[in-house]
């Protein structure tokens, strides 16, 4: 640097260190001493520290900055600075300095040699008041000690509420290493059940700069997901220095023991949330297996680590429970998050026998949920198979809550919920929740059981009322299929028949009664019997439809559709009438399929609208398709599209092929796996009399 060159000083204040550090508010004086021990550089902070203007200091001896020596033989301070800097290259020292007003103060110096612009050398010095340096050192030491030894959790977060710095006490409270926090969001580590209120509180501190003191927050943590905690949380804004980002600082104290009431309230809220979710999930269908699966999925992993549902196989449901007899159950649902051998334990043995005196008998005797420890005594009393007992002991389960599935005074079965040692054991509140879950599931299971029973009755009735071997004669080959809908829907009123008439004629009829269940099946049976009786005496299809319409109104059958035709092999004609039913399809020998739909008519039961008959000529070998709407109509396919698809499937088959194979192929291709409505399909190949 050129000697004796004053520094341009446009700043109003002293030179500061890098923004954001603790040295930011410590005044630093920058000055230079040349090889003649004269001041050759005077920085902006030097004026504030020593009191001299640049014009008064430059070219003056550096002794201006120091008090006199105590003895003549002592080395002058300026000479010491220059000598040490040249000898050591860098020297740090505390020594007295003198202000322009004559006062002497303790000062810290850092000096090092630099090369001047003319090739010579000089010593560059940095100086600060000793008490300011001591303050910084004290603050740094305090912060280091605070983060290392303070038993209170301390945390620094950025403006996005991600961990920047924390102490070991908070890491221990969270159950995670320090390094696993850094960069994570707070809601990834501190798991609250307050609808986001805690996060909103922290965001408000970061956004508005208003501190929060002593707020109680109930939570679990990523490291301790099964341990409820209550923390007293104080938050304050970190304003940032220079261009650094704002953030949030926090002090967190574990006050779980002191605030047990809040902890209990948090746990109760969690149980209510679990019960609310389970209520929404359980009983969405009238299927026993689906309902049981919904129960275990609602319980695992929020409530427990493993769960099973078993239905009791009673010898006689009317007999009361006898604790002196073995109990046989059928496991219909199971789920676990534990490692092997737990999956093998809950997933094996669909039929289970519990000996008298088992924990299951204890539960059924009282009718209340019980909690049992998984130990040798429990397995000896409850598990009949020695290998299963060993699996249970090795499964990692520490305790099991057993709850009865009781609805309408009938014990349906039992639900078991298991927890590992990593979770707290079931308390009374947990047992109450287990009982509530089981009770709600039991009602759904009983509804499904009753529905299945009614559906089986209706299906049995319907099948009994449908023909098993319809009469056709030598001029009509027949294949017929009836498929009930899925278990989600009740049995419908689909029906069909083939009737031998005088003169080698054959009547084919298919119908669908509106409604489901036993009433629809009974109405279907009455219509089929009536149509068969009328067919032998009423030769005109339109007249037969008129009689069926009157019968439908008289007997209170709401509505029904029907397609009726009579084939005469001697003329090759079929005469037909339609009461609102999907139209007849005819496949000709060449492979084309034709829809005969110009006489649809209105459904039976409407009344007041006349029916009419129409003739259709059928070539030898033609295949007729009579069907119900369950085959051609679904949620994702309208009726017209379904009829067109059935026509293509009918035309694709060989005219001389097996009608049985053709019927199976059509059903496989036309019906989805989860068909919801009943389906009837009749394929009839007609021949002319020679």
FENMO-V392956 format. One record per residue. N is the residue number from 1. RES is the residue in three letters. PHI is phi in degrees with one decimal (999 if undefined). OMEGA is omega in radians with two decimals (NA if undefined). NEAR is the number of other C-alpha atoms within 8 Angstrom. Layout:
# FENMO-V392956
n = {N,N}
res = {RES,RES}
phi = {PHI,PHI}
omega = {OMEGA,OMEGA}
near = {NEAR,NEAR}
This chain:
# FENMO-V392956
n = {1,2,3,4,5,6,7,8,9,10,11,12,13,14,15,16,17,18,19,20,21,22,23,24,25,26,27,28,29,30,31,32,33,34,35,36,37,38,39,40,41,42,43,44,45,46,47,48,49,50,51,52,53,54,55,56,57,58,59,60,61,62,63,64,65,66,67,68,69,70,71,72,73,74,75,76,77,78,79,80,81,82,83,84,85,86,87,88,89,90,91,92,93,94,95,96,97,98,99,100,101,102,103,104,105,106,107,108,109,110,111,112,113,114,115,116,117,118,119,120,121,122,123,124,125,126,127,128,129,130,131,132,133,134,135,136,137,138,139,140,141,142,143,144,145,146,147,148,149,150,151,152,153,154,155,156,157,158,159,160,161,162,163,164,165,166,167,168,169,170,171,172,173,174,175,176,177,178,179,180,181,182,183,184,185,186,187,188,189,190,191,192,193,194,195,196,197,198,199,200,201,202,203,204,205,206,207,208,209,210,211,212,213,214,215,216,217,218,219,220,221,222,223,224,225,226,227,228,229,230,231,232,233,234,235,236,237,238,239,240,241,242,243,244,245,246,247,248,249,250,251,252,253,254,255,256,257,258,259,260,261,262,263,264,265,266,267,268,269,270,271,272,273,274,275,276,277,278,279,280,281,282,283,284,285,286,287,288,289,290,291,292,293,294,295,296,297,298,299,300,301,302,303,304,305,306,307,308,309,310,311,312,313,314,315,316,317,318,319,320,321,322,323,324,325,326,327,328,329,330,331,332,333,334,335,336,337,338,339,340,341,342,343,344,345,346,347,348,349,350,351,352,353,354,355,356,357,358,359,360,361,362,363,364,365,366,367,368,369,370,371,372,373,374,375,376,377,378,379,380,381,382,383,384,385,386,387,388,389,390,391,392,393,394,395,396,397,398,399,400,401,402,403,404,405,406,407,408,409,410,411,412,413,414,415,416,417,418,419,420,421,422,423,424,425,426,427,428,429,430,431,432,433,434,435,436,437,438,439,440,441,442,443,444,445,446,447,448,449,450,451,452,453,454,455,456,457,458,459,460,461,462,463,464,465,466,467,468,469,470,471,472,473,474,475,476,477,478,479,480,481,482,483,484,485,486,487,488,489,490,491,492,493,494,495,496,497,498,499,500,501,502,503,504,505,506,507,508,509,510,511,512,513,514,515,516,517,518,519,520,521,522,523,524,525,526,527,528,529,530,531,532,533,534,535,536,537,538,539,540,541,542,543,544,545,546,547,548,549,550,551,552,553,554,555,556,557,558,559,560,561,562,563,564,565,566,567,568,569,570,571,572,573,574,575,576,577,578,579,580,581,582,583,584,585,586,587,588,589,590,591,592,593,594,595,596,597,598,599,600,601,602,603,604,605,606,607,608,609,610,611,612,613,614,615,616,617,618,619,620,621,622,623,624,625,626,627,628,629,630,631,632,633,634,635,636,637,638,639,640,641,642,643,644,645,646,647,648,649,650,651,652,653,654,655,656,657,658,659,660,661,662,663,664,665,666,667,668,669,670,671,672,673,674,675,676,677,678,679,680,681,682,683,684,685,686,687,688,689,690}
res = {UNK,UNK,UNK,UNK,UNK,UNK,UNK,UNK,UNK,UNK,UNK,UNK,UNK,UNK,UNK,UNK,UNK,UNK,UNK,UNK,UNK,UNK,UNK,UNK,UNK,UNK,UNK,UNK,UNK,UNK,UNK,UNK,UNK,UNK,UNK,UNK,UNK,UNK,UNK,UNK,UNK,UNK,UNK,UNK,UNK,UNK,UNK,UNK,UNK,UNK,UNK,UNK,UNK,UNK,UNK,UNK,UNK,UNK,UNK,UNK,UNK,UNK,UNK,UNK,UNK,UNK,UNK,UNK,UNK,UNK,UNK,UNK,UNK,UNK,UNK,UNK,UNK,UNK,UNK,UNK,UNK,UNK,UNK,UNK,UNK,UNK,UNK,UNK,UNK,UNK,UNK,UNK,UNK,UNK,UNK,UNK,UNK,UNK,UNK,UNK,UNK,UNK,UNK,UNK,UNK,UNK,UNK,UNK,UNK,UNK,UNK,UNK,UNK,UNK,UNK,UNK,UNK,UNK,UNK,UNK,UNK,UNK,UNK,UNK,UNK,UNK,UNK,UNK,UNK,UNK,UNK,UNK,UNK,UNK,UNK,UNK,UNK,UNK,UNK,UNK,UNK,UNK,UNK,UNK,UNK,UNK,UNK,UNK,UNK,UNK,UNK,UNK,UNK,UNK,UNK,UNK,UNK,UNK,UNK,UNK,UNK,UNK,UNK,UNK,UNK,UNK,UNK,UNK,UNK,UNK,UNK,UNK,UNK,UNK,UNK,UNK,UNK,UNK,UNK,UNK,UNK,UNK,UNK,UNK,UNK,UNK,UNK,UNK,UNK,UNK,UNK,UNK,UNK,UNK,UNK,UNK,UNK,UNK,UNK,UNK,UNK,UNK,UNK,UNK,UNK,UNK,UNK,UNK,UNK,UNK,UNK,UNK,UNK,UNK,UNK,UNK,UNK,UNK,UNK,UNK,UNK,UNK,UNK,UNK,UNK,UNK,UNK,UNK,UNK,UNK,UNK,UNK,UNK,UNK,UNK,UNK,UNK,UNK,UNK,UNK,UNK,UNK,UNK,UNK,UNK,UNK,UNK,UNK,UNK,UNK,UNK,UNK,UNK,UNK,UNK,UNK,UNK,UNK,UNK,UNK,UNK,UNK,UNK,UNK,UNK,UNK,UNK,UNK,UNK,UNK,UNK,UNK,UNK,UNK,UNK,UNK,UNK,UNK,UNK,UNK,UNK,UNK,UNK,UNK,UNK,UNK,UNK,UNK,UNK,UNK,UNK,UNK,UNK,UNK,UNK,UNK,UNK,UNK,UNK,UNK,UNK,UNK,UNK,UNK,UNK,UNK,UNK,UNK,UNK,UNK,UNK,UNK,UNK,UNK,UNK,UNK,UNK,UNK,UNK,UNK,UNK,UNK,UNK,UNK,UNK,UNK,UNK,UNK,UNK,UNK,UNK,UNK,UNK,UNK,UNK,UNK,UNK,UNK,UNK,UNK,UNK,UNK,UNK,UNK,UNK,UNK,UNK,UNK,UNK,UNK,UNK,UNK,UNK,UNK,UNK,UNK,UNK,UNK,UNK,UNK,UNK,UNK,UNK,UNK,UNK,UNK,UNK,UNK,UNK,UNK,UNK,UNK,UNK,UNK,UNK,UNK,UNK,UNK,UNK,UNK,UNK,UNK,UNK,UNK,UNK,UNK,UNK,UNK,UNK,UNK,UNK,UNK,UNK,UNK,UNK,UNK,UNK,UNK,UNK,UNK,UNK,UNK,UNK,UNK,UNK,UNK,UNK,UNK,UNK,UNK,UNK,UNK,UNK,UNK,UNK,UNK,UNK,UNK,UNK,UNK,UNK,UNK,UNK,UNK,UNK,UNK,UNK,UNK,UNK,UNK,UNK,UNK,UNK,UNK,UNK,UNK,UNK,UNK,UNK,UNK,UNK,UNK,UNK,UNK,UNK,UNK,UNK,UNK,UNK,UNK,UNK,UNK,UNK,UNK,UNK,UNK,UNK,UNK,UNK,UNK,UNK,UNK,UNK,UNK,UNK,UNK,UNK,UNK,UNK,UNK,UNK,UNK,UNK,UNK,UNK,UNK,UNK,UNK,UNK,UNK,UNK,UNK,UNK,UNK,UNK,UNK,UNK,UNK,UNK,UNK,UNK,UNK,UNK,UNK,UNK,UNK,UNK,UNK,UNK,UNK,UNK,UNK,UNK,UNK,UNK,UNK,UNK,UNK,UNK,UNK,UNK,UNK,UNK,UNK,UNK,UNK,UNK,UNK,UNK,UNK,UNK,UNK,UNK,UNK,UNK,UNK,UNK,UNK,UNK,UNK,UNK,UNK,UNK,UNK,UNK,UNK,UNK,UNK,UNK,UNK,UNK,UNK,UNK,UNK,UNK,UNK,UNK,UNK,UNK,UNK,UNK,UNK,UNK,UNK,UNK,UNK,UNK,UNK,UNK,UNK,UNK,UNK,UNK,UNK,UNK,UNK,UNK,UNK,UNK,UNK,UNK,UNK,UNK,UNK,UNK,UNK,UNK,UNK,UNK,UNK,UNK,UNK,UNK,UNK,UNK,UNK,UNK,UNK,UNK,UNK,UNK,UNK,UNK,UNK,UNK,UNK,UNK,UNK,UNK,UNK,UNK,UNK,UNK,UNK,UNK,UNK,UNK,UNK,UNK,UNK,UNK,UNK,UNK,UNK,UNK,UNK,UNK,UNK,UNK,UNK,UNK,UNK,UNK,UNK,UNK,UNK,UNK,UNK,UNK,UNK,UNK,UNK,UNK,UNK,UNK,UNK,UNK,UNK,UNK,UNK,UNK,UNK,UNK,UNK,UNK,UNK,UNK,UNK,UNK,UNK,UNK,UNK,UNK,UNK,UNK,UNK,UNK,UNK,UNK,UNK,UNK,UNK,UNK,UNK,UNK,UNK,UNK,UNK,UNK,UNK,UNK,UNK,UNK,UNK,UNK,UNK,UNK,UNK,UNK,UNK,UNK,UNK,UNK,UNK,UNK,UNK,UNK,UNK,UNK,UNK}
phi = {999,-67.2,-69.7,61.7,-98.7,-70.8,-87.2,-69.8,-120.5,-97.8,-78.5,-81.1,-116.1,-75.2,-63.8,-121.1,-80.1,-56.6,-57.9,98.5,-91.6,-69.5,-79.6,-59.7,-100.9,-100.4,-63.9,-123.2,-96.7,-115.0,-145.6,-131.7,-124.9,-87.1,-70.9,-100.9,62.7,-113.3,-74.2,-117.8,-146.3,-136.4,-80.6,-61.2,-73.5,-64.8,-61.4,-70.1,-78.2,-102.4,88.2,-97.4,-72.5,-59.7,-65.2,-82.3,-100.5,-60.3,72.4,-80.7,-60.0,-65.5,-61.5,-56.4,-92.0,-130.5,-72.8,-67.4,-78.9,-72.3,-138.1,-58.2,-78.3,-70.6,-75.0,-61.3,-57.5,-61.4,-64.5,-63.9,-60.1,-65.4,-64.1,-66.0,-63.9,-71.5,-79.2,-94.8,86.2,-156.7,-142.6,-122.8,-154.0,-108.3,-153.6,-66.2,-128.9,-119.7,-85.6,-59.3,-81.4,96.6,-73.0,-107.9,-138.0,-73.3,-138.1,-99.8,-118.6,-129.8,-129.1,-157.9,-78.5,-135.8,-93.7,-80.1,-64.8,-87.7,94.1,-79.8,-133.9,-151.6,-113.6,-96.3,-121.6,-118.4,-136.7,-145.0,-61.5,-61.1,-69.2,-69.8,-63.9,-63.0,-61.9,-63.5,-62.5,-64.1,-62.5,-63.6,-63.5,-64.4,-63.6,-60.8,-65.6,-61.3,-70.6,-88.9,-119.1,-66.8,-76.6,-89.3,-69.6,-120.6,-148.3,-118.1,-120.0,-82.5,-67.5,-90.5,62.5,-101.7,-68.8,-108.6,-154.7,-156.1,-100.7,-67.5,-60.5,-69.4,-60.7,-67.3,-63.5,-83.0,73.7,-131.7,-62.0,-54.2,-67.6,-77.3,-83.1,-59.6,88.2,-81.6,-77.3,-61.8,-74.2,-83.7,-107.4,-96.5,-99.8,-105.0,-125.8,-120.0,68.2,88.5,-65.7,-65.8,-63.4,-62.9,-62.4,-66.0,-63.1,-65.2,-64.1,-65.9,-82.4,-98.9,77.8,-95.5,-71.8,-127.2,-124.5,66.0,-77.3,-89.2,-131.3,-89.2,-159.8,-120.4,-123.2,-62.2,-79.0,-127.3,-68.1,-111.7,-114.9,-79.3,-130.9,-121.5,-122.0,-88.7,-116.1,-118.1,-128.4,-145.5,-76.1,-102.8,-70.5,77.8,-119.2,61.4,-104.1,-74.2,-79.6,-71.1,-163.0,-135.1,-105.1,-148.3,-121.5,-126.8,-121.7,-78.3,-118.3,-58.3,-63.7,-74.4,-112.0,-60.2,-63.0,-66.1,-62.7,-63.9,-65.7,-63.4,-63.0,-64.3,-64.9,-64.2,-65.7,-65.0,-64.5,-63.2,-64.3,-64.5,-64.2,-64.7,-61.0,-72.1,-93.9,-88.5,87.3,-75.6,-134.4,-101.4,-115.3,-60.5,-64.3,-64.4,-62.3,-63.7,-65.7,-64.1,-65.3,-68.5,-70.2,-73.2,-87.3,-106.1,-101.9,-64.3,-107.7,-155.2,-97.4,-155.7,-152.8,-136.3,-125.1,-130.8,-99.2,-80.4,-97.9,-80.9,-67.8,-151.4,-61.7,-77.4,-80.4,-68.6,-66.1,-112.2,-66.4,-84.8,-108.2,-61.5,-117.4,-107.5,-126.9,-123.8,-77.5,-116.9,-155.9,-157.0,-158.7,-150.8,-108.6,-79.6,-73.8,-55.5,-92.9,-58.7,-59.4,-66.3,-66.4,-79.0,-94.2,-97.4,52.3,-68.9,-106.5,-129.1,-114.2,-104.3,-72.9,-55.5,87.7,-72.7,-61.9,-66.6,-62.7,-60.3,-66.6,-68.2,-65.9,-89.7,73.3,-121.3,-62.7,-130.3,-115.9,-126.3,-81.7,-84.0,-145.8,-61.5,-64.0,-65.1,-65.6,-66.1,-79.2,-109.2,-100.6,-75.5,-90.2,-63.6,-65.9,-66.0,-62.1,-67.6,-59.8,-64.9,-66.9,-93.9,-75.0,94.0,-77.3,-102.5,-152.5,-133.6,-98.8,-116.1,-126.2,-78.1,-99.2,-120.3,-145.1,54.2,75.9,-114.1,-79.5,-81.5,170.1,-151.1,-122.8,-120.1,-124.8,-114.1,-123.6,-83.2,-68.1,-72.2,-105.0,-67.3,-66.3,-64.3,-102.4,-62.2,-65.6,-65.2,-65.2,-62.5,-65.5,-59.8,-65.1,-67.7,-59.8,-65.2,-63.9,-68.2,-67.2,-62.8,-64.1,-66.5,-64.1,-68.5,-59.7,-64.4,-65.4,-65.0,-61.9,-61.1,-66.4,-64.2,-64.4,-64.1,-63.1,-63.7,-66.4,-62.5,-63.5,-63.7,-65.3,-68.5,-89.1,-87.9,-71.6,-91.5,-140.8,-59.2,-77.8,-128.0,94.6,-76.8,-107.4,-137.0,-95.8,-133.4,-130.3,-134.0,-139.1,-129.9,-124.5,-70.4,-70.6,-69.0,-70.4,-73.3,-110.7,-77.9,-61.7,-93.2,-112.3,-71.2,-153.3,-159.1,-167.2,-130.6,-126.4,-81.1,-121.2,-58.2,74.8,64.6,-77.2,-132.7,-100.6,-116.2,-139.6,-141.3,-151.2,-149.0,-87.7,-64.9,112.5,-141.7,84.0,-60.1,-59.1,-66.1,-64.7,-66.5,-63.6,-59.3,-62.7,-66.1,-64.9,-64.0,-64.3,-64.5,-61.5,-67.3,-68.9,-68.3,-62.0,-79.3,-122.6,-109.9,-86.3,-91.4,-56.4,-63.3,-66.1,-62.6,-63.3,-63.2,-66.0,-64.5,-64.5,-64.3,-64.1,-62.2,-68.9,-67.9,-91.7,80.8,-70.7,-63.6,-149.5,-155.3,-107.1,-158.9,-123.2,-132.8,-141.0,-122.7,-101.6,-113.3,-68.4,-79.8,-105.7,78.5,-108.1,-118.4,-111.0,-141.4,-141.2,-133.2,-116.5,71.4,-98.4,-53.4,-71.7,-69.2,-113.9,-122.8,-101.8,-86.0,-61.4,-77.4,104.9,-85.1,-112.2,-120.2,-95.6,-103.5,-132.5,-90.9,-133.5,-67.7,71.4,-106.8,-64.1,-64.4,101.6,-73.3,76.0,81.7,-119.9,-72.5,-99.4,-138.3,-100.6,-140.9,-105.4,-136.9,-82.6,-115.9,-69.3,-60.9,87.7,-65.1,-111.9,-98.6,-123.3,-112.8,-159.4,-110.2,-67.7,-60.6,-81.1,-115.0,-124.1,-151.7,-62.9,-104.4,-150.4,-79.9,-64.3,-63.6,-65.1,-67.3,-64.4,-63.2,-66.6,-63.8,-60.8,-65.9,-65.2,-67.4,-70.0,-74.8,-81.2,-74.6,-61.8,-100.2,-74.6,-71.2,-67.4,-62.6,-65.0,-63.8,-64.0,-63.6,-64.5,-62.6,-64.1,-62.6,-88.1,-92.8,-96.8,-71.8,-64.2,-113.4,-61.8,-101.5,-117.9,-63.7,-139.1,-121.8,-138.0,-120.3,-112.6,-128.6,-99.8,-102.8,-128.6,-90.7,-76.7,-94.2}
omega = {3.11,3.14,3.05,3.12,-3.14,3.12,3.04,-3.08,3.12,-3.09,-3.13,-3.07,-3.11,3.05,3.14,-3.14,-3.10,3.13,3.07,-3.13,3.10,3.12,-3.04,-3.07,3.10,3.09,-3.14,3.08,3.10,3.13,3.12,3.11,-3.11,-3.05,3.06,3.12,3.06,-3.11,-3.13,3.14,-3.10,-3.07,-3.09,-3.12,-3.13,3.11,-3.14,-3.09,-3.03,3.07,-3.11,2.97,-3.11,-3.11,3.14,-3.04,-3.05,-3.12,3.10,3.08,-3.14,3.09,3.09,-3.03,-3.02,3.02,3.14,-3.14,-3.11,-3.11,-3.11,-3.09,3.13,3.11,3.14,-3.11,-3.13,3.12,3.11,3.14,-3.12,-3.10,-3.12,3.14,-3.13,-3.09,-3.03,-3.08,3.07,-3.11,3.13,-3.05,2.96,3.12,3.12,3.04,-3.07,3.06,3.13,-3.13,3.07,3.13,3.13,-3.13,3.10,-3.05,3.05,-3.11,2.93,-3.05,3.08,-3.08,3.04,3.12,-3.13,-3.10,-3.13,3.13,3.10,-3.14,3.07,3.10,3.09,-3.10,3.02,-3.07,3.07,3.10,-3.10,-3.11,3.07,3.08,3.12,3.11,3.14,-3.14,3.14,3.13,3.12,3.13,3.14,-3.14,3.10,-3.13,-3.14,-3.11,-3.09,-2.97,-3.06,3.12,3.12,3.10,3.13,-3.09,2.96,-3.13,3.02,-3.05,3.07,3.13,3.00,-3.10,3.05,-3.12,3.07,3.13,-3.06,-3.14,3.12,3.09,3.12,3.10,-3.12,-3.11,-3.13,3.04,3.13,-3.03,3.11,3.07,-2.91,3.14,3.12,2.99,-3.11,-3.12,3.00,-3.08,3.13,-3.00,-3.13,3.10,-3.07,3.13,3.11,-3.09,-3.13,3.11,3.11,3.10,3.13,3.12,3.10,3.09,-3.14,-3.06,-3.00,3.12,3.13,-3.11,3.09,-3.05,2.94,3.09,3.13,-3.10,3.03,-3.05,2.81,-3.10,3.13,3.13,3.13,-3.03,-3.10,-3.11,3.10,3.11,2.94,-3.12,2.96,-2.99,3.00,-3.07,3.11,-3.11,2.96,-3.00,-3.07,3.12,-3.14,-3.12,3.13,-3.06,3.05,3.12,-3.10,2.97,-3.08,3.00,-3.07,-3.13,3.10,-3.13,-3.05,-3.11,-3.10,-3.02,-3.10,-3.14,3.10,3.11,3.12,3.12,3.10,3.13,3.12,3.12,3.10,3.13,3.11,3.11,3.10,3.14,3.11,3.10,-3.13,3.14,3.14,-3.04,-3.01,3.06,3.13,3.12,3.03,3.13,-3.07,-3.10,3.13,3.14,3.12,3.12,3.10,3.12,-3.10,3.11,3.08,-3.07,-3.07,0.07,-3.03,-3.05,-3.06,-3.13,3.14,3.13,3.06,3.04,-3.13,3.07,-3.12,3.05,-3.13,3.03,3.09,-3.08,-3.11,-3.13,3.09,3.13,3.13,-3.11,-3.14,-3.11,3.05,-3.14,-3.12,3.12,3.11,-3.11,-3.07,3.11,3.13,3.12,3.07,3.03,-3.12,3.11,3.09,0.17,-3.09,3.12,3.11,-3.13,-3.05,-3.06,-3.08,3.04,3.14,3.09,-3.03,3.10,3.10,-3.11,3.08,-3.12,-3.13,3.06,3.10,3.10,3.12,-3.13,-3.12,3.13,-3.12,-3.08,-3.13,3.09,3.10,3.06,-3.13,3.06,3.11,-3.14,-3.09,-3.12,-3.13,-3.11,3.13,-3.10,-2.91,-3.02,-3.07,-3.08,-3.08,3.14,3.10,3.10,3.13,3.08,-3.13,3.14,-3.11,-3.00,-3.05,3.09,-3.14,3.13,-3.11,2.98,-3.10,-3.10,3.13,3.02,-3.05,3.09,3.13,3.10,-3.11,3.08,3.13,-3.07,-3.09,3.04,3.13,3.13,-3.09,3.07,3.06,-3.14,3.13,3.10,3.01,3.12,3.12,3.03,-3.09,3.11,3.11,3.12,3.08,3.11,3.11,3.11,3.13,3.08,-3.12,-3.13,-3.13,3.10,-3.10,3.12,3.10,3.11,-3.14,3.05,3.13,3.14,3.13,3.11,3.14,-3.13,3.13,-3.13,3.12,3.10,-3.13,-3.13,3.10,3.12,-3.10,-3.13,3.11,-3.11,3.10,-3.12,3.09,3.12,-3.11,3.13,-3.11,-3.08,-3.03,-3.01,3.11,2.98,-2.98,2.92,-3.09,-3.13,2.96,3.11,3.06,3.11,-3.13,3.14,-3.14,-3.11,3.09,3.09,-3.13,-3.08,3.13,3.13,-3.13,3.08,2.99,-2.97,3.06,-3.12,3.12,3.11,3.14,3.13,3.11,3.07,3.05,-3.10,3.06,-3.09,-3.12,3.11,3.11,3.11,-3.12,3.05,-3.08,3.13,3.14,3.14,3.13,3.12,3.10,-3.14,-3.14,3.14,-3.11,-3.13,-3.14,3.14,-3.13,3.13,-3.13,-3.08,-3.10,-3.05,-3.12,-3.04,-3.08,-3.13,3.14,3.12,3.10,3.11,3.12,3.11,3.13,3.12,3.11,3.14,-3.14,3.14,-3.09,-3.06,3.08,3.04,-2.97,3.13,3.08,3.02,-3.09,3.00,-3.06,3.07,3.10,-3.14,3.10,-3.07,-3.12,3.10,-3.08,3.14,2.98,3.10,-2.97,3.03,-3.05,3.09,3.04,-3.07,3.04,-2.95,3.07,3.01,3.14,3.06,3.12,-3.06,-3.13,3.10,3.12,3.13,-3.08,3.09,3.10,-2.98,-3.08,3.14,-3.07,3.14,3.13,-3.12,3.03,-3.14,3.11,3.11,3.05,-3.14,-3.10,3.04,3.09,-3.12,3.07,3.13,3.04,3.13,-3.10,3.09,3.13,3.14,3.11,3.13,3.11,3.07,3.00,-2.95,3.03,-3.01,3.10,-3.14,-2.95,-3.06,3.11,-3.10,-3.08,3.12,-3.13,-3.00,-3.09,3.12,3.13,3.11,3.11,3.13,3.10,3.10,3.11,3.12,3.13,-3.14,-3.10,-3.10,3.11,-3.11,-3.09,-3.10,-3.14,3.08,3.11,3.12,-3.14,3.13,3.13,-3.12,-3.14,3.14,3.14,-3.05,-3.06,-3.04,3.02,-3.13,-3.08,3.12,-3.05,-3.07,3.07,-3.12,2.99,3.05,3.03,3.00,-3.11,3.04,-3.05,3.10,3.09,3.09,-3.12,NA}
near = {8,8,8,9,8,10,9,6,6,4,6,4,6,12,9,11,10,7,9,9,8,7,9,10,7,10,11,14,17,14,13,12,16,12,9,5,11,12,16,15,14,15,13,15,13,16,13,10,12,10,10,10,7,11,6,7,11,14,8,9,8,11,10,9,9,11,10,6,9,5,5,5,4,7,7,9,9,10,9,9,10,13,8,11,14,11,6,7,9,11,11,8,7,9,8,10,11,13,12,8,5,6,7,9,10,11,12,13,12,11,14,12,12,9,9,11,7,6,6,7,10,13,15,12,13,11,12,14,12,11,7,9,11,8,8,10,8,8,8,9,8,8,8,8,9,8,11,8,6,9,5,9,16,13,13,12,13,12,11,7,12,12,15,10,8,13,12,10,11,13,14,9,8,12,10,10,8,10,5,7,11,10,7,10,10,10,8,8,12,11,10,12,10,6,5,8,7,9,9,8,8,11,10,10,15,13,6,6,9,8,9,10,7,7,9,8,10,13,13,13,12,12,8,9,8,8,9,11,11,15,14,12,14,12,13,12,13,9,7,10,9,6,6,7,9,11,15,16,12,12,11,12,9,9,10,11,5,5,9,9,6,9,13,8,8,11,9,8,9,9,9,8,8,11,11,8,9,12,9,7,10,13,11,7,8,15,12,9,8,8,16,13,11,11,14,15,9,13,12,14,11,7,7,11,13,16,16,14,14,12,11,12,8,6,4,5,6,4,5,5,6,5,9,6,7,9,11,11,12,11,13,12,11,13,13,12,8,10,7,7,9,14,11,9,11,12,9,6,6,8,8,9,9,12,12,10,11,12,10,10,11,9,14,10,8,6,7,9,13,9,10,10,8,12,7,7,6,13,12,9,11,12,13,11,6,7,6,10,12,8,12,13,12,9,12,10,13,11,14,14,14,15,14,17,13,13,11,5,5,6,9,13,12,13,13,11,14,13,15,10,10,6,8,8,8,11,6,6,7,8,13,9,10,13,12,9,11,15,12,10,14,12,11,12,15,10,9,12,11,8,9,11,8,10,12,8,9,12,11,8,11,13,8,7,7,10,9,4,4,8,7,12,8,5,11,11,10,10,10,10,9,8,7,10,14,10,9,9,8,10,16,16,16,13,12,12,12,11,12,11,10,5,5,10,11,14,13,11,12,15,13,14,14,10,8,11,13,12,8,14,16,10,11,14,12,8,10,11,8,9,10,10,8,9,12,8,6,9,8,7,15,11,10,13,13,10,8,12,12,10,8,14,12,7,6,6,11,8,11,12,14,14,17,12,12,12,11,12,13,7,6,13,11,12,12,13,17,16,14,12,13,10,11,11,12,12,13,13,9,5,11,8,12,9,9,8,8,4,9,12,10,11,12,15,12,10,8,4,6,5,13,9,11,8,8,7,7,9,10,8,11,14,12,13,12,14,11,15,9,12,13,15,10,9,5,4,9,10,10,6,9,12,9,8,10,11,12,9,9,12,11,7,9,7,11,5,8,6,12,8,8,11,14,8,8,11,9,8,7,10,8,7,4,5,11,10,11,14,15,17,13,13,13,12,12,14,12,11,6,3}
